[in-house]
Amino acid sequence: MIIANNIDKSFGTLKVLKDICFQAKEAEVVSIVGASGAGKSTLLQILGSLSKPNSGTVEIDGVDIFSLSDKELAEFRNKKIGFVFQFHHLLPEFTAVENVMIPALIAKQGRKEAEAQAVALLTELGLGERLHHKPSELSGGEQQRVAIARAIINHPTVLFADEPSGNLDSKTKGEIHSLFFTLRDRYGITIIIVTHDNELAELSDRTIEMKDGRI
């Protein structure tokens, strides 16, 4: 599902990624671990098309993503890739349902269809009673569930998560961790997770460790 070859990335004179090669299979859950500054988040952003490498290639589902135009890449990202971050990045003025609908509306889905899908997803994730609450009225775990629903509303083939449980208490963290595996089993999504959480890394199908910009 993901093939990355010979990825190099520098910021000025600082070489952050050094000749990285990485692959992930369909419906595989892979955790990327390592000390702060090892290059984990930079690699995740490149694999997820949010940042371009200085050299190297990334294929997702057979598509060389950096050969696409900016418009084509934006469309590909909207339809094929989901993102979940440590900070939920929910829009504060919108309700849970409205936040989840946004990627579907960007993909030109009809408003009624997008809303029905958002309601169904949030209900599936245990938020059926919180559909019309704004982020400030939701707990951290509930906000992260909304963020996950938003990430998967367009049925992406790949989900990238950067420290998805970093701000949560241990009970909520466990619930979010098991949710990733439920989603993998239900939808066949490939999930790549950057984490400092050993429990989450141990649950994964495979864990890779990064050090000084290398795997």
Short mmCIF file of the C-alpha atoms (twelve columns), coordinates in Angstrom:
data_MODEL
# 
_entry.id   MODEL 
# 
loop_
_atom_site.group_PDB 
_atom_site.id 
_atom_site.type_symbol 
_atom_site.label_atom_id 
_atom_site.label_alt_id 
_atom_site.label_comp_id 
_atom_site.label_asym_id 
_atom_site.label_seq_id 
_atom_site.Cartn_x 
_atom_site.Cartn_y 
_atom_site.Cartn_z 
_atom_site.pdbx_PDB_model_num 
ATOM 1   C CA . MET A 1   0.000   0.000  0.000  1 
ATOM 2   C CA . ILE A 2   2.924   2.360  0.771  1 
ATOM 3   C CA . ILE A 3   6.372   2.190  -0.817 1 
ATOM 4   C CA . ALA A 4   8.915   4.895  0.040  1 
ATOM 5   C CA . ASN A 5   12.395  4.736  -1.461 1 
ATOM 6   C CA . ASN A 6   15.574  6.690  -0.643 1 
ATOM 7   C CA . ILE A 7   13.875  9.561  1.190  1 
ATOM 8   C CA . ASP A 8   16.184  12.431 2.142  1 
ATOM 9   C CA . LYS A 9   14.991  15.602 3.882  1 
ATOM 10  C CA . SER A 10  16.984  18.584 5.111  1 
ATOM 11  C CA . PHE A 11  16.045  21.832 6.782  1 
ATOM 12  C CA . GLY A 12  18.904  24.187 5.916  1 
ATOM 13  C CA . THR A 13  22.100  22.366 6.845  1 
ATOM 14  C CA . LEU A 14  20.301  19.955 9.198  1 
ATOM 15  C CA . LYS A 15  19.731  16.566 7.559  1 
ATOM 16  C CA . VAL A 16  16.600  15.187 9.219  1 
ATOM 17  C CA . LEU A 17  15.980  12.048 7.106  1 
ATOM 18  C CA . LYS A 18  18.802  10.005 5.576  1 
ATOM 19  C CA . ASP A 19  18.048  7.565  2.756  1 
ATOM 20  C CA . ILE A 20  14.861  6.164  4.304  1 
ATOM 21  C CA . CYS A 21  13.194  3.141  2.681  1 
ATOM 22  C CA . PHE A 22  9.839   2.055  4.078  1 
ATOM 23  C CA . GLN A 23  6.931   -0.193 3.071  1 
ATOM 24  C CA . ALA A 24  3.536   -0.997 4.574  1 
ATOM 25  C CA . LYS A 25  1.045   -3.599 3.435  1 
ATOM 26  C CA . GLU A 26  -2.682  -3.191 2.953  1 
ATOM 27  C CA . ALA A 27  -4.536  -3.178 6.324  1 
ATOM 28  C CA . GLU A 28  -1.263  -3.237 8.288  1 
ATOM 29  C CA . VAL A 29  -0.842  -1.189 11.474 1 
ATOM 30  C CA . VAL A 30  2.738   0.090  11.779 1 
ATOM 31  C CA . SER A 31  4.063   2.131  14.703 1 
ATOM 32  C CA . ILE A 32  7.092   4.412  14.293 1 
ATOM 33  C CA . VAL A 33  8.972   4.981  17.548 1 
ATOM 34  C CA . GLY A 34  12.150  6.753  18.613 1 
ATOM 35  C CA . ALA A 35  13.442  9.677  20.660 1 
ATOM 36  C CA . SER A 36  12.307  13.238 19.994 1 
ATOM 37  C CA . GLY A 37  14.197  14.645 17.008 1 
ATOM 38  C CA . ALA A 38  14.720  11.217 15.400 1 
ATOM 39  C CA . GLY A 39  12.712  12.287 12.327 1 
ATOM 40  C CA . LYS A 40  9.464   10.383 13.004 1 
ATOM 41  C CA . SER A 41  6.997   13.211 12.386 1 
ATOM 42  C CA . THR A 42  8.946   14.478 9.372  1 
ATOM 43  C CA . LEU A 43  8.767   11.003 7.831  1 
ATOM 44  C CA . LEU A 44  5.029   10.785 8.591  1 
ATOM 45  C CA . GLN A 45  4.393   14.151 6.920  1 
ATOM 46  C CA . ILE A 46  6.302   13.071 3.803  1 
ATOM 47  C CA . LEU A 47  4.553   9.685  3.618  1 
ATOM 48  C CA . GLY A 48  1.263   11.565 4.005  1 
ATOM 49  C CA . SER A 49  2.113   14.088 1.236  1 
ATOM 50  C CA . LEU A 50  2.067   17.112 3.591  1 
ATOM 51  C CA . SER A 51  5.776   17.764 3.024  1 
ATOM 52  C CA . LYS A 52  8.025   17.030 0.043  1 
ATOM 53  C CA . PRO A 53  11.367  15.239 0.387  1 
ATOM 54  C CA . ASN A 54  14.576  16.680 -1.075 1 
ATOM 55  C CA . SER A 55  14.938  13.381 -2.922 1 
ATOM 56  C CA . GLY A 56  13.259  9.989  -3.069 1 
ATOM 57  C CA . THR A 57  9.820   8.686  -4.036 1 
ATOM 58  C CA . VAL A 58  6.599   7.756  -2.253 1 
ATOM 59  C CA . GLU A 59  3.913   5.534  -3.775 1 
ATOM 60  C CA . ILE A 60  0.509   5.102  -2.158 1 
ATOM 61  C CA . ASP A 61  -1.819  2.507  -3.648 1 
ATOM 62  C CA . GLY A 62  0.332   2.438  -6.795 1 
ATOM 63  C CA . VAL A 63  0.401   6.233  -7.295 1 
ATOM 64  C CA . ASP A 64  3.689   8.179  -7.246 1 
ATOM 65  C CA . ILE A 65  2.290   11.021 -5.136 1 
ATOM 66  C CA . PHE A 66  5.020   13.600 -5.773 1 
ATOM 67  C CA . SER A 67  4.636   13.284 -9.547 1 
ATOM 68  C CA . LEU A 68  1.108   14.722 -9.216 1 
ATOM 69  C CA . SER A 69  0.294   18.412 -9.718 1 
ATOM 70  C CA . ASP A 70  -0.677  20.389 -6.596 1 
ATOM 71  C CA . LYS A 71  -4.359  20.129 -7.551 1 
ATOM 72  C CA . GLU A 72  -4.149  16.382 -8.267 1 
ATOM 73  C CA . LEU A 73  -2.270  15.822 -4.994 1 
ATOM 74  C CA . ALA A 74  -4.905  17.761 -3.016 1 
ATOM 75  C CA . GLU A 75  -7.651  15.612 -4.563 1 
ATOM 76  C CA . PHE A 76  -5.698  12.398 -3.932 1 
ATOM 77  C CA . ARG A 77  -5.072  13.398 -0.308 1 
ATOM 78  C CA . ASN A 78  -8.749  14.248 0.242  1 
ATOM 79  C CA . LYS A 79  -9.947  10.882 -1.081 1 
ATOM 80  C CA . LYS A 80  -7.177  8.446  -0.153 1 
ATOM 81  C CA . ILE A 81  -5.481  9.749  3.013  1 
ATOM 82  C CA . GLY A 82  -6.733  10.489 6.528  1 
ATOM 83  C CA . PHE A 83  -4.838  12.320 9.270  1 
ATOM 84  C CA . VAL A 84  -5.160  12.313 13.061 1 
ATOM 85  C CA . PHE A 85  -2.928  14.553 15.168 1 
ATOM 86  C CA . GLN A 86  -2.191  14.926 18.881 1 
ATOM 87  C CA . PHE A 87  -4.059  18.239 18.880 1 
ATOM 88  C CA . HIS A 88  -7.387  17.593 17.266 1 
ATOM 89  C CA . HIS A 89  -7.494  20.663 14.986 1 
ATOM 90  C CA . LEU A 90  -11.298 20.707 15.116 1 
ATOM 91  C CA . LEU A 91  -12.914 23.957 14.015 1 
ATOM 92  C CA . PRO A 92  -14.277 25.479 17.255 1 
ATOM 93  C CA . GLU A 93  -17.305 27.225 15.712 1 
ATOM 94  C CA . PHE A 94  -18.677 23.997 14.170 1 
ATOM 95  C CA . THR A 95  -20.462 21.068 15.829 1 
ATOM 96  C CA . ALA A 96  -19.087 17.508 15.852 1 
ATOM 97  C CA . VAL A 97  -21.221 16.579 12.816 1 
ATOM 98  C CA . GLU A 98  -20.196 19.687 10.887 1 
ATOM 99  C CA . ASN A 99  -16.494 19.065 11.586 1 
ATOM 100 C CA . VAL A 100 -16.765 15.483 10.334 1 
ATOM 101 C CA . MET A 101 -18.693 16.521 7.187  1 
ATOM 102 C CA . ILE A 102 -16.015 18.928 5.937  1 
ATOM 103 C CA . PRO A 103 -13.789 16.465 3.990  1 
ATOM 104 C CA . ALA A 104 -16.899 14.927 2.361  1 
ATOM 105 C CA . LEU A 105 -18.118 18.367 1.260  1 
ATOM 106 C CA . ILE A 106 -14.652 19.173 -0.121 1 
ATOM 107 C CA . ALA A 107 -14.941 15.911 -2.107 1 
ATOM 108 C CA . LYS A 108 -18.163 17.395 -3.572 1 
ATOM 109 C CA . GLN A 109 -20.511 15.009 -1.816 1 
ATOM 110 C CA . GLY A 110 -24.076 16.281 -1.359 1 
ATOM 111 C CA . ARG A 111 -24.769 17.948 1.979  1 
ATOM 112 C CA . LYS A 112 -27.523 15.506 3.039  1 
ATOM 113 C CA . GLU A 113 -25.422 12.478 2.146  1 
ATOM 114 C CA . ALA A 114 -22.358 13.915 3.933  1 
ATOM 115 C CA . GLU A 115 -24.412 14.667 7.039  1 
ATOM 116 C CA . ALA A 116 -25.990 11.188 7.099  1 
ATOM 117 C CA . GLN A 117 -22.550 9.609  6.795  1 
ATOM 118 C CA . ALA A 118 -21.101 11.842 9.540  1 
ATOM 119 C CA . VAL A 119 -23.979 10.996 11.886 1 
ATOM 120 C CA . ALA A 120 -23.566 7.255  11.194 1 
ATOM 121 C CA . LEU A 121 -19.796 7.386  11.805 1 
ATOM 122 C CA . LEU A 122 -20.043 9.398  15.020 1 
ATOM 123 C CA . THR A 123 -22.775 7.067  16.305 1 
ATOM 124 C CA . GLU A 124 -20.566 4.085  15.481 1 
ATOM 125 C CA . LEU A 125 -17.753 5.720  17.485 1 
ATOM 126 C CA . GLY A 126 -20.019 6.154  20.527 1 
ATOM 127 C CA . LEU A 127 -20.861 9.829  20.044 1 
ATOM 128 C CA . GLY A 128 -24.527 9.511  19.037 1 
ATOM 129 C CA . GLU A 129 -25.532 11.754 21.959 1 
ATOM 130 C CA . ARG A 130 -22.899 14.414 21.188 1 
ATOM 131 C CA . LEU A 131 -23.547 15.103 17.501 1 
ATOM 132 C CA . HIS A 132 -24.449 18.765 17.921 1 
ATOM 133 C CA . HIS A 133 -21.906 19.661 20.598 1 
ATOM 134 C CA . LYS A 134 -19.047 22.014 19.732 1 
ATOM 135 C CA . PRO A 135 -15.449 20.947 20.503 1 
ATOM 136 C CA . SER A 136 -15.334 23.062 23.691 1 
ATOM 137 C CA . GLU A 137 -18.264 20.989 25.033 1 
ATOM 138 C CA . LEU A 138 -16.492 17.656 24.426 1 
ATOM 139 C CA . SER A 139 -13.837 15.832 26.462 1 
ATOM 140 C CA . GLY A 140 -10.364 15.219 25.008 1 
ATOM 141 C CA . GLY A 141 -11.247 11.630 24.132 1 
ATOM 142 C CA . GLU A 142 -14.506 12.703 22.483 1 
ATOM 143 C CA . GLN A 143 -12.686 15.365 20.461 1 
ATOM 144 C CA . GLN A 144 -10.179 12.754 19.282 1 
ATOM 145 C CA . ARG A 145 -13.049 10.459 18.194 1 
ATOM 146 C CA . VAL A 146 -14.527 13.334 16.195 1 
ATOM 147 C CA . ALA A 147 -11.099 13.896 14.608 1 
ATOM 148 C CA . ILE A 148 -10.867 10.187 13.732 1 
ATOM 149 C CA . ALA A 149 -14.375 10.211 12.215 1 
ATOM 150 C CA . ARG A 150 -13.394 13.253 10.138 1 
ATOM 151 C CA . ALA A 151 -10.229 11.454 9.007  1 
ATOM 152 C CA . ILE A 152 -12.102 8.398  7.717  1 
ATOM 153 C CA . ILE A 153 -15.351 9.863  6.305  1 
ATOM 154 C CA . ASN A 154 -14.053 9.628  2.721  1 
ATOM 155 C CA . HIS A 155 -13.008 5.968  3.228  1 
ATOM 156 C CA . PRO A 156 -9.259  6.564  2.858  1 
ATOM 157 C CA . THR A 157 -6.936  3.675  2.087  1 
ATOM 158 C CA . VAL A 158 -4.304  5.028  4.504  1 
ATOM 159 C CA . LEU A 159 -4.607  6.733  7.894  1 
ATOM 160 C CA . PHE A 160 -1.637  8.602  9.389  1 
ATOM 161 C CA . ALA A 161 -1.690  9.338  13.131 1 
ATOM 162 C CA . ASP A 162 0.875   11.535 14.909 1 
ATOM 163 C CA . GLU A 163 0.867   10.951 18.698 1 
ATOM 164 C CA . PRO A 164 -2.914  10.332 18.586 1 
ATOM 165 C CA . SER A 165 -3.195  9.531  22.304 1 
ATOM 166 C CA . GLY A 166 -0.500  11.911 23.566 1 
ATOM 167 C CA . ASN A 167 -2.893  14.159 25.516 1 
ATOM 168 C CA . LEU A 168 -5.281  11.546 26.907 1 
ATOM 169 C CA . ASP A 169 -5.652  9.832  30.277 1 
ATOM 170 C CA . SER A 170 -4.842  6.111  30.433 1 
ATOM 171 C CA . LYS A 171 -8.458  4.849  30.180 1 
ATOM 172 C CA . THR A 172 -9.304  7.059  27.204 1 
ATOM 173 C CA . LYS A 173 -5.939  6.260  25.638 1 
ATOM 174 C CA . GLY A 174 -6.744  2.537  25.754 1 
ATOM 175 C CA . GLU A 175 -10.132 3.168  24.097 1 
ATOM 176 C CA . ILE A 176 -8.550  5.215  21.282 1 
ATOM 177 C CA . HIS A 177 -5.865  2.552  20.758 1 
ATOM 178 C CA . SER A 178 -8.431  -0.245 20.387 1 
ATOM 179 C CA . LEU A 179 -10.477 1.976  18.063 1 
ATOM 180 C CA . PHE A 180 -7.622  2.055  15.525 1 
ATOM 181 C CA . PHE A 181 -7.616  -1.740 15.334 1 
ATOM 182 C CA . THR A 182 -11.415 -1.875 15.055 1 
ATOM 183 C CA . LEU A 183 -11.227 0.548  12.114 1 
ATOM 184 C CA . ARG A 184 -8.467  -1.496 10.475 1 
ATOM 185 C CA . ASP A 185 -10.524 -4.679 10.797 1 
ATOM 186 C CA . ARG A 186 -13.757 -3.057 9.621  1 
ATOM 187 C CA . TYR A 187 -12.482 -0.925 6.745  1 
ATOM 188 C CA . GLY A 188 -9.147  -2.526 5.795  1 
ATOM 189 C CA . ILE A 189 -7.276  0.765  6.291  1 
ATOM 190 C CA . THR A 190 -3.467  0.806  6.452  1 
ATOM 191 C CA . ILE A 191 -2.574  2.772  9.611  1 
ATOM 192 C CA . ILE A 192 0.813   4.389  10.288 1 
ATOM 193 C CA . ILE A 193 1.231   5.757  13.819 1 
ATOM 194 C CA . VAL A 194 4.024   7.879  15.279 1 
ATOM 195 C CA . THR A 195 3.962   7.298  19.019 1 
ATOM 196 C CA . HIS A 196 5.925   7.466  22.263 1 
ATOM 197 C CA . ASP A 197 3.412   5.075  23.807 1 
ATOM 198 C CA . ASN A 198 4.932   1.614  24.292 1 
ATOM 199 C CA . GLU A 199 1.529   -0.043 24.782 1 
ATOM 200 C CA . LEU A 200 0.286   1.210  21.412 1 
ATOM 201 C CA . ALA A 201 3.544   0.222  19.706 1 
ATOM 202 C CA . GLU A 202 3.291   -3.303 21.153 1 
ATOM 203 C CA . LEU A 203 -0.282  -3.686 19.864 1 
ATOM 204 C CA . SER A 204 0.804   -2.872 16.312 1 
ATOM 205 C CA . ASP A 205 1.514   -5.476 13.638 1 
ATOM 206 C CA . ARG A 206 5.017   -4.066 13.296 1 
ATOM 207 C CA . THR A 207 7.119   -1.418 15.031 1 
ATOM 208 C CA . ILE A 208 10.018  0.415  13.430 1 
ATOM 209 C CA . GLU A 209 12.460  2.510  15.428 1 
ATOM 210 C CA . MET A 210 14.087  5.670  14.125 1 
ATOM 211 C CA . LYS A 211 17.357  7.150  15.334 1 
ATOM 212 C CA . ASP A 212 19.199  10.164 13.926 1 
ATOM 213 C CA . GLY A 213 17.112  10.263 10.742 1 
ATOM 214 C CA . ARG A 214 17.439  6.572  9.910  1 
ATOM 215 C CA . ILE A 215 15.342  3.461  10.495 1 
# 
